[in-house]
């Protein structure tokens, strides 16, 4: 049996025996589906009801199911202008391989590990608690979260911000990512008294946040964590009322030779430590299609599982979204990184034939890192052919 | 449609801010006769947005003038819907600018007038706080307007007077833009022909303006002898014997002819290119000359990978066509002296 048929058979069995909850107002959403070669092979689909959607999934079992953040009057119309955009959910995508983690260099972007996935969860929690709830006053019960099925989390707000267009959404993405915090908008010069006034802890938004972080760093003696140079750190610590002065906007209380450079450095560190690292394109592009919650991800065989927002901190991404069985399947693994599923580490493997539980076999086959054991020879021949082609091309470029 | 009595204040307000609920309500309760004068007024509203920089402010006027301002607005919306988004955007921006000028011209305490209009546009404000959602719907597209710089707390943003006015400006703009373009089927039958006629007259004015603009550009290009960098580059490539794509050849040929070069001079430019055939080249250049083709716009040049960014085209105030390179100052719209010249 071919790998694609193997995977489709499993997906079909799942969708025919499990009811999948549709996105809210399903009749206004555009759907896109993908298969073995591409995540979105076709779009402009629509369903009048959850029942119709489930019937389609049971029959066709697409490997990738995406839906529009947008609500349209005519979701199946094309081109996009004819769909007649009505409103759009506010959506955030946090992807573990976009967090600048050192482990990504090691295991490459197609794979994940506990370190980068923990960080992705941390960013999701920060987005929800520090920004959506605290700054934007979105009640927690109105925030929906799902595991992406692969490398991160998606966060949706569908009860407000619906009519904000792309420009406003880009502003939201920039805000949660701490983009564009520049010196000239945070500080002002009083030309009469020749003083520089900076932000205070009582200011709203990033002015207050950033100032509070600096004040906390002074009080707790943790300024080094904000990337401040040792000499400057000593200056802050040696002034007894530095924290109070900064808190009230008097940033001149501690003499800094190059204030702009100091601020720029501070912002870079704060962004890294306190930004949400959302994919800005997903948030601002109202025509985007995004993975449907509770659908199976075609690159992993894991469910893009809905998570109650209060459960996010405890959510175990290695176990909860696993939907396939423990039944053993013999596979040939070309090459794979270690994969953690259901408390077990599988791999790393290279040029190995072995029995794996169905859920792990599906994972590696979907990652194109493994084939069914019966197809081992074909896989090896295909790998050799690709290597030969690569060598041939390298040979040409030398000449 | 029949004339009726209006409360003067309500009429004045509606005339100055015809995009508000008050204005719409007034028009539906007490319809005004549409005549040739009001149609022409609507046409002038659009032409002003295309060819004028400054706006006229409506101060005290008589009932007739207020009615002209009020009813010409929906008529102008129908007319401007016949045109592309570039013309519509200019109309929207100009009307928003006019509304803001009316607010500020009213009195020193203009903030109350501003708040009244904000209420009409459903901007939920409390003192000078607006909800973050309202702010983001109407976010001012300036550096200072960026959300990261705002005083945001618990879903509300504290604005100073200037920022409140910026948000209001965007809200007015969004309100005017909403619903455009109006579909032709929605135009009432009894005025449809007049609307289409006004559209035709505006189109004629636009074409006349474009003709004059091109003539001036050609004149400038010829007299200055300054070639647009993208075209100079194509000429250089041709002289270096490069096999140019067809589009580049047509573009540079049409440009050089407008630039004042003769057919012989243009043919000579291609003489070094591979497979050059003088007879064919001459035929093609003469054809372009006969047809009077203009060179493609900078945007089209960009789509073919032929634009060079050093000329500053496609940026604000920069040329939109290689012929306009270096000749910005000729095309600044005429300034008009201040207010009430509609009377």
Contacts between the chains, C-beta under 8 A, distances in Angstrom:
chain1	res1	chain2	res2	distance
A	134	B	154	7.8
A	135	B	132	7.8
A	135	B	152	5.5
A	135	B	153	7.5
A	135	B	154	7.8
A	135	B	155	7.5
A	136	B	132	5.7
A	136	B	152	7.9
A	136	B	155	5.5
A	137	B	132	7.5
A	137	B	154	4.8
A	137	B	155	2.7
A	137	B	156	7.6
A	138	B	155	7.5
A	160	B	133	5.9
A	161	B	133	5.6
A	161	B	136	6.9
A	163	B	137	6.2
A	164	B	133	7.0
A	164	B	136	4.8
A	164	B	137	5.5
A	165	B	137	7.7
A	167	B	139	6.3
A	167	B	141	6.6
A	168	B	136	3.6
A	168	B	137	6.2
A	168	B	139	5.1
A	169	B	136	7.7
A	171	B	136	6.1
A	171	B	139	5.7
A	171	B	146	6.4
A	171	B	147	4.1
A	171	B	148	7.9
A	172	B	136	6.7
A	172	B	147	6.9
A	174	B	146	7.2
A	174	B	147	6.8
A	174	B	148	6.0
A	175	B	147	4.6
A	175	B	148	5.4
A	175	B	152	8.0
A	178	B	148	7.2
A	179	B	148	6.9
A	180	B	146	6.2
A	180	B	148	5.4
A	181	B	148	5.8
A	185	B	143	7.1
A	185	B	144	7.1
A	185	B	146	7.7
A	185	B	149	4.6
A	186	B	149	7.7
A	203	B	151	5.9
A	204	B	150	7.1
A	204	B	151	4.0
A	204	B	152	4.6
A	204	B	153	3.8
A	204	B	157	7.3
A	204	B	158	6.7
A	205	B	147	7.5
A	205	B	148	7.0
A	205	B	149	7.3
A	205	B	150	5.3
A	205	B	151	5.9
A	205	B	152	3.9
A	205	B	153	7.5
A	205	B	157	8.0
A	206	B	148	5.2
A	206	B	149	7.6
A	207	B	149	7.5
A	207	B	151	7.2
A	208	B	153	7.8
